[in-house]
């Protein structure tokens, strides 16, 4: 019993340390989005030793991989998955786009910083962003295939073409242009993107 209790305490302490480090990265990206993320600075913010960051995440790339996954969780990724699994293909399309916009809106500053840093830190940040984009592309491909299977696509529009259009419409840059440059609230951005997708792709 004592051994299990000690193991639980160690596991809880490890989880708390992991959370503090991830919170420190999010805070740093929001505070200084144009500056490279220093592991030394993250360790100080998280109140841990520098080697602890590597012990928990393995590498700088592993840290940003975890930041990307954590970002999705914070933004409501599971809600988006449930919405995009709607049995009606067109409702799944609408729910998926609304879910993507909700993630972008709640995590906008961190996502903008990550996208900006990706070119400068291709090995760590760039890889994490690429994996986020690959996951989104797979989701859009599945949505397009469901629309095709339900005969909901316009005549002449293939599932591959629909995937390309959906990837464009659900990109962070598309969201950020409407939300930041055009000052549209998230609900309006979701409406614009959804209606554009349906008018372009659906019969």
C-alpha positions, -999 to +999 in steps of 0.1 A: +000+000+000+028+024+009+047+016-023+016+023-044+010+056-026+046+067-032+043+057-069+012+078-072+028+108-056+058+105-079+035+102-109+015+133-098+047+152-092+060+143-127+027+154-143+028+187-124+063+193-136+053+185-172+024+209-169+045+237-155+070+234-184+042+234-210+026+264-193+059+282-193+063+276-231+028+289-238+034+320-216+067+327-233+053+324-268+025+349-259+049+373-241+077+373-268+064+358-300+092+371-321+120+358-299+135+322-300+124+300-271+153+295-248+153+262-228+171+280-200+143+307-199+116+280-199+133+261-171+135+293-150+098+301-157+088+266-148+110+266-117+129+234-127+165+227-136+174+228-173+182+191-175+147+184-162+132+198-194+152+173-214+145+145-190+107+151-194+106+157-231+138+141-245+148+169-267+139+204-279+119+188-307+101+166-282+092+197-262+076+214-291+059+182-302+043+181-267+034+218-270+016+211-303-005+183-287-012+204-256-023+232-278-049+210-294-062+198-261-065+233-247-083+244-279-110+217-277-097+191-302-119+164-288-150+186-293-139+192-329-135+154-335-170+148-321-185+174-343-167+162-374-179+126-367-216+136-372-234+109-392-245+135-418-215+144-440-225+180-445-231+185-408-197+169-402-182+195-426-198+224-408-189+210-373-153+203-383-148+239-397-164+254-366-142+232-344-110+242-362-119+279-359-126+275-322-091+260-317-075+288-337-094+315-319-086+302-284-049+296-292-043+324-318-013+340-302+006+308-296-002+295-330+010+327-347+042+325-328+048+289-337+041+295-374+064+325-374+092+305-356+088+274-378+110+288-406+137+298-381+137+266-361+129+240-386+143+211-367+121+216-336+093+241-341+090+235-378+086+197-373+059+202-347+040+226-370+043+202-399+028+174-379-001+196-368-006+205-404-004+168-415-030+159-389-053+186-402-048+175-438-058+140-429-090+152-413-099+173-443-092+143-466-116+122-445-143+149-446-139+152-484-142+114-488-173+113-467-189+141-488-180+121-519-194+089-505-226+107-497-229+121-532-228+156-516-201+170-539-209+191-569-206+172-603-170+172-615-155+179-580-133+150-569-125+141-533-089+151-539-100+185-552-123+189-522-095+180-499-073+208-514-101+234-510-108+224-474-071+225-465-069+260-479-101+272-461-092+256-427-056+269-427-044+291-398-035+318-423-071+318-437-085+321-402-060+348-391-065+369-422-103+371-415-100+373-377-070+396-373-065+415-406-103+418-413-114+420-376-140+393-380-151+376-347-146+338-346-183+330-352-183+352-383-151+335-396-166+301-391-197+312-410-177+326-439-155+296-442-184+271-439-205+289-465-176+292-489-168+255-485-205+245-492-209+269-521-177+257-537-179+220-531-214+208-524-243+201-547 
